[in-house]
Amino acid sequence: MGFSLVLEILVAGLLVVTISYTVMLNRRLRTMRQDKLALEKLATKFVDSTMRAEESITRLKATADELKERIDRAQGLRDDLAFLTERGGSAADRLESLVRVARKEAPAEQPHASAKGGGRSSAPADDAKSDAERELIKALRAAR
Protein backbone atom coordinates (compact mmCIF):
# COMPACT_ATOMS: atom_id res chain seq x y z
CA MET A 1 0.00 0.00 0.00
CA GLY A 2 2.82 2.35 0.33
CA PHE A 3 3.23 2.61 -3.39
CA SER A 4 -0.41 3.38 -4.12
CA LEU A 5 -0.45 6.05 -1.35
CA VAL A 6 2.59 7.77 -2.85
CA LEU A 7 1.01 7.54 -6.27
CA GLU A 8 -2.27 9.08 -5.00
CA ILE A 9 -0.38 11.91 -3.24
CA LEU A 10 1.55 12.55 -6.43
CA VAL A 11 -1.69 12.59 -8.49
CA ALA A 12 -3.34 14.89 -5.88
CA GLY A 13 -0.37 17.27 -6.08
CA LEU A 14 -0.52 17.28 -9.85
CA LEU A 15 -4.26 17.99 -9.65
CA VAL A 16 -3.64 20.94 -7.30
CA VAL A 17 -1.02 22.31 -9.72
CA THR A 18 -3.37 21.73 -12.68
CA ILE A 19 -6.29 23.45 -10.89
CA SER A 20 -4.18 26.45 -9.92
CA TYR A 21 -2.84 26.70 -13.48
CA THR A 22 -6.42 26.46 -14.82
CA VAL A 23 -7.58 29.28 -12.49
CA MET A 24 -4.69 31.42 -13.63
CA LEU A 25 -5.50 30.72 -17.31
CA ASN A 26 -9.18 31.51 -16.66
CA ARG A 27 -8.24 34.94 -15.25
CA ARG A 28 -6.02 35.68 -18.22
CA LEU A 29 -8.76 34.62 -20.64
CA ARG A 30 -11.27 36.87 -18.85
CA THR A 31 -8.83 39.77 -19.10
CA MET A 32 -8.29 39.03 -22.78
CA ARG A 33 -12.06 38.98 -23.41
CA GLN A 34 -12.44 42.36 -21.69
CA ASP A 35 -9.53 43.73 -23.68
CA LYS A 36 -11.08 42.32 -26.85
CA LEU A 37 -14.34 44.18 -26.15
CA ALA A 38 -12.42 47.38 -25.44
CA LEU A 39 -10.43 46.90 -28.65
CA GLU A 40 -13.65 46.36 -30.64
CA LYS A 41 -15.12 49.56 -29.17
CA LEU A 42 -11.92 51.39 -30.00
CA ALA A 43 -11.97 50.04 -33.57
CA THR A 44 -15.61 51.12 -33.96
CA LYS A 45 -14.79 54.61 -32.72
CA PHE A 46 -11.81 54.74 -35.05
CA VAL A 47 -13.97 53.79 -38.05
CA ASP A 48 -16.55 56.44 -37.10
CA SER A 49 -13.84 59.07 -36.71
CA THR A 50 -12.33 58.11 -40.05
CA MET A 51 -15.70 58.43 -41.79
CA ARG A 52 -16.33 61.85 -40.22
CA ALA A 53 -12.84 62.97 -41.24
CA GLU A 54 -13.47 61.87 -44.84
CA GLU A 55 -16.77 63.76 -44.89
CA SER A 56 -15.06 66.83 -43.48
CA ILE A 57 -12.34 66.61 -46.09
CA THR A 58 -14.98 66.43 -48.83
CA ARG A 59 -16.76 69.48 -47.41
CA LEU A 60 -13.45 71.35 -47.10
CA LYS A 61 -12.62 70.62 -50.73
CA ALA A 62 -16.04 71.88 -51.82
CA THR A 63 -15.61 75.01 -49.71
CA ALA A 64 -12.12 75.57 -51.09
CA ASP A 65 -13.44 75.27 -54.66
CA GLU A 66 -16.23 77.72 -53.90
CA LEU A 67 -13.77 80.15 -52.32
CA LYS A 68 -11.48 79.86 -55.33
CA GLU A 69 -14.38 80.75 -57.62
CA ARG A 70 -15.27 83.73 -55.44
CA ILE A 71 -11.65 84.89 -55.37
CA ASP A 72 -11.46 84.64 -59.16
CA ARG A 73 -14.65 86.69 -59.50
CA ALA A 74 -13.37 89.21 -56.95
CA GLN A 75 -10.09 89.58 -58.83
CA GLY A 76 -12.02 90.23 -62.03
CA LEU A 77 -14.11 92.85 -60.27
CA ARG A 78 -10.96 94.36 -58.77
CA ASP A 79 -9.42 94.64 -62.22
CA ASP A 80 -12.61 96.20 -63.58
CA LEU A 81 -12.70 98.69 -60.71
CA ALA A 82 -9.04 99.57 -61.22
CA PHE A 83 -9.74 100.19 -64.90
CA LEU A 84 -12.80 102.30 -64.15
CA THR A 85 -10.93 104.24 -61.48
CA GLU A 86 -8.09 104.96 -63.87
CA ARG A 87 -10.53 105.94 -66.58
CA GLY A 88 -12.50 108.12 -64.16
CA GLY A 89 -9.31 109.79 -63.00
CA SER A 90 -8.29 110.63 -66.53
CA ALA A 91 -11.82 111.92 -67.26
CA ALA A 92 -11.68 114.06 -64.11
CA ASP A 93 -8.29 115.44 -65.19
CA ARG A 94 -9.70 116.32 -68.63
CA LEU A 95 -12.74 117.97 -67.07
CA GLU A 96 -10.55 119.89 -64.66
CA SER A 97 -8.39 121.18 -67.49
CA LEU A 98 -11.51 122.14 -69.45
CA VAL A 99 -12.89 123.98 -66.42
CA ARG A 100 -9.60 125.87 -66.03
CA VAL A 101 -9.66 126.86 -69.69
CA ALA A 102 -13.29 127.94 -69.35
CA ARG A 103 -12.52 130.04 -66.27
CA LYS A 104 -9.68 131.77 -68.07
CA GLU A 105 -11.97 132.55 -70.99
CA ALA A 106 -14.92 133.60 -68.80
CA PRO A 107 -13.59 137.06 -67.76
CA ALA A 108 -13.07 137.94 -71.41
CA GLU A 109 -16.66 137.01 -72.23
CA GLN A 110 -18.26 138.79 -69.25
CA PRO A 111 -17.87 142.34 -70.57
CA HIS A 112 -19.37 141.20 -73.82
CA ALA A 113 -22.29 139.57 -71.97
CA SER A 114 -22.85 142.62 -69.76
CA ALA A 115 -22.99 144.84 -72.80
CA LYS A 116 -25.88 142.80 -74.15
CA GLY A 117 -28.17 143.19 -71.20
CA GLY A 118 -26.81 143.91 -67.78
CA GLY A 119 -25.02 140.65 -67.19
CA ARG A 120 -27.83 138.37 -68.37
CA SER A 121 -27.74 136.89 -71.80
CA SER A 122 -30.93 136.72 -73.75
CA ALA A 123 -29.44 133.95 -75.91
CA PRO A 124 -30.63 130.34 -75.58
CA ALA A 125 -29.21 128.31 -72.70
CA ASP A 126 -26.85 126.29 -74.94
CA ASP A 127 -25.02 129.42 -76.10
CA ALA A 128 -24.39 130.50 -72.50
CA LYS A 129 -22.76 127.19 -71.64
CA SER A 130 -19.00 126.95 -71.84
CA ASP A 131 -17.17 124.29 -73.79
CA ALA A 132 -16.35 122.49 -70.53
CA GLU A 133 -20.02 122.34 -69.58
CA ARG A 134 -20.99 121.00 -72.97
CA GLU A 135 -18.18 118.41 -72.78
CA LEU A 136 -19.37 117.39 -69.31
CA ILE A 137 -22.94 117.00 -70.53
CA LYS A 138 -21.73 114.88 -73.46
CA ALA A 139 -19.70 112.67 -71.11
CA LEU A 140 -22.65 112.22 -68.76
CA ARG A 141 -25.00 111.34 -71.61
CA ALA A 142 -22.47 108.86 -72.99
CA ALA A 143 -22.12 107.26 -69.56
CA ARG A 144 -25.86 106.56 -69.40
HELIX and SHEET records of a PDB file:
HELIX    1   1 GLY A    2  GLY A  117  1                                 116    
HELIX    2   2 ALA A  125  ALA A  128  1                                   4    
HELIX    3   3 ASP A  131  ALA A  143  1                                  13    
END                                                                             
